[in-house]
Amino acid sequence: MKGNVVIAGAGPGEIDHLTIGVFREIKQADVILYDALIRDSIVAEFPESCEQIFVGKRCGTHAYTQTMIIASLIEHALAGKRVLRLKGGDPSIFAHLASEIDALHALGIPLKILPGVSAMLAAAAELQVPLTTRGQSRHIWVSDGHADDIADNAEQMANFSGTLVFYMGAERCATIATCLAAHGLGASTPCALVENAGSHDAVLQRATLSELTAHRIARLTSGPGILLIGEALRTSNDHNKAYHALAAQF
Ligand SMILES: C[S@@+](CC[C@H](N)C(=O)[O-])C[C@H]1O[C@@H](n2cnc3c(N)ncnc32)[C@H](O)[C@@H]1O
C-alpha cells in the first residue's frame, strides 16, 4: 500500500509563522524530513512516535544530498508511511521543489503541497514596509543573489520599477549594490538587510544604496539573511503632518 508525501513550508523563523494546516500535518506524520532552517520551536512539536530525519546543512556539509532526500521520500512512501518534507519558508522558493515533484509524480505517489510564509514576507513585516506600493513599485523581482546572475541582469534590475529581493545574497550586499549603482540605480535608493526574519533574534539594518556600496552594512549574525532594495522600503515622513492633523481631531 502506498503512503503519501506532503511537502510543506514551515515559514521563516519561529513557530508563529507555521500555518495550522502544516501544524496538523506535523502531528499526523510518520516520517519528517526537515531542513536546517527549521527552528527548535517547530522541531519540538514533532510527535515522539514519528521518525525525524535531519536533511539540512551543518558545518558547511549537507547531511543528505538532494538525491538521497528523494530516495528517502520514495522509500518511506512506498512503505505506506505518511511522509512530511518540511522546508524553511515556502517550498516553491529556492527549495529544490521541482525535482521532488517530478520524482513523486513519476511514481504515482500521492502528493500534497502546502505553502509557507516566505522569508521576504517576514522581512517586510519586520521592517514595517510594503513590498509593493500603488503606482510606484508594482513588481517584485526575486533573485537568488548569486553573483553571476546579478552581473547578467544588473541593467534590468537597476531600471526595475519595483522591489528587488535577494535570497542568499546577504554576504554579497556590497557587490550587489555596486553592480546596481554602476548601472544607474539611484544612490539614495533604500535598502535593508534582514537577518533571522520572523524570529525573536531578528536583526534589521537599513541603508541607502550608496551606504551599501561603502560596506556600511555587514552580517551581524550567523543566521539566514535577506536583502531588499527599492523605493517601497522608503519610510516617508512626508505624510506625518497630515496624520498629526488627523489625530488632533480626536
Ligand atoms: C535556500 S533559501 C530558502 C528560502 C525559503 N524557501 C523561503 O521561502 O524563505 C535560503 C535563503 O532564504 C533566506 N531566508 C530564509 N529564512 C530566512 C529568515 N528567517 N530571515 C532572513 N532570510 C531568510 C536567506 O536568504 C537564505 O539564505
Ligand as a Chemical Component Dictionary entry (heavy atoms), coordinates in Angstrom:
data_LIG
# 
_chem_comp.id                   LIG 
_chem_comp.type                 NON-POLYMER 
_chem_comp.pdbx_formal_charge   0 
_chem_comp.three_letter_code    LIG 
# 
loop_
_chem_comp_atom.comp_id 
_chem_comp_atom.atom_id 
_chem_comp_atom.alt_atom_id 
_chem_comp_atom.type_symbol 
_chem_comp_atom.charge 
_chem_comp_atom.model_Cartn_x 
_chem_comp_atom.model_Cartn_y 
_chem_comp_atom.model_Cartn_z 
_chem_comp_atom.pdbx_ordinal 
LIG C1  C1  C 0  17.518 28.036 0.303 1  
LIG S1  S1  S 1  16.728 29.568 0.519 2  
LIG C2  C2  C 0  15.147 29.061 1.132 3  
LIG C3  C3  C 0  14.085 30.117 1.021 4  
LIG C4  C4  C 0  12.772 29.670 1.622 5  
LIG N1  N1  N 0  12.203 28.598 0.838 6  
LIG C5  C5  C 0  11.763 30.822 1.745 7  
LIG O1  O1  O 0  10.721 30.790 1.061 8  
LIG O2  O2  O -1 12.011 31.716 2.548 9  
LIG C6  C6  C 0  17.539 30.152 1.958 10 
LIG C7  C7  C 0  17.649 31.665 1.981 11 
LIG O3  O3  O 0  16.384 32.211 2.350 12 
LIG C8  C8  C 0  16.572 33.377 3.109 13 
LIG N2  N2  N 0  15.979 33.164 4.433 14 
LIG C9  C9  C 0  15.399 32.034 4.895 15 
LIG N3  N3  N 0  14.925 32.212 6.137 16 
LIG C10 C10 C 0  15.217 33.489 6.467 17 
LIG C11 C11 C 0  14.989 34.270 7.624 18 
LIG N4  N4  N 0  14.345 33.777 8.691 19 
LIG N5  N5  N 0  15.435 35.550 7.628 20 
LIG C12 C12 C 0  16.068 36.059 6.552 21 
LIG N6  N6  N 0  16.301 35.363 5.436 22 
LIG C13 C13 C 0  15.888 34.100 5.383 23 
LIG C14 C14 C 0  18.077 33.606 3.196 24 
LIG O4  O4  O 0  18.433 34.453 2.137 25 
LIG C15 C15 C 0  18.609 32.213 2.996 26 
LIG O5  O5  O 0  19.935 32.241 2.512 27 
# 
loop_
_chem_comp_bond.comp_id 
_chem_comp_bond.atom_id_1 
_chem_comp_bond.atom_id_2 
_chem_comp_bond.value_order 
_chem_comp_bond.pdbx_ordinal 
LIG C1  S1  SING 1  
LIG S1  C2  SING 2  
LIG S1  C6  SING 3  
LIG C2  C3  SING 4  
LIG C3  C4  SING 5  
LIG C4  N1  SING 6  
LIG C4  C5  SING 7  
LIG C5  O1  DOUB 8  
LIG C5  O2  SING 9  
LIG C6  C7  SING 10 
LIG C7  O3  SING 11 
LIG C7  C15 SING 12 
LIG O3  C8  SING 13 
LIG C8  N2  SING 14 
LIG C8  C14 SING 15 
LIG N2  C9  SING 16 
LIG N2  C13 SING 17 
LIG C9  N3  DOUB 18 
LIG N3  C10 SING 19 
LIG C10 C11 SING 20 
LIG C10 C13 DOUB 21 
LIG C11 N4  SING 22 
LIG C11 N5  DOUB 23 
LIG N5  C12 SING 24 
LIG C12 N6  DOUB 25 
LIG N6  C13 SING 26 
LIG C14 O4  SING 27 
LIG C14 C15 SING 28 
LIG C15 O5  SING 29 
# 
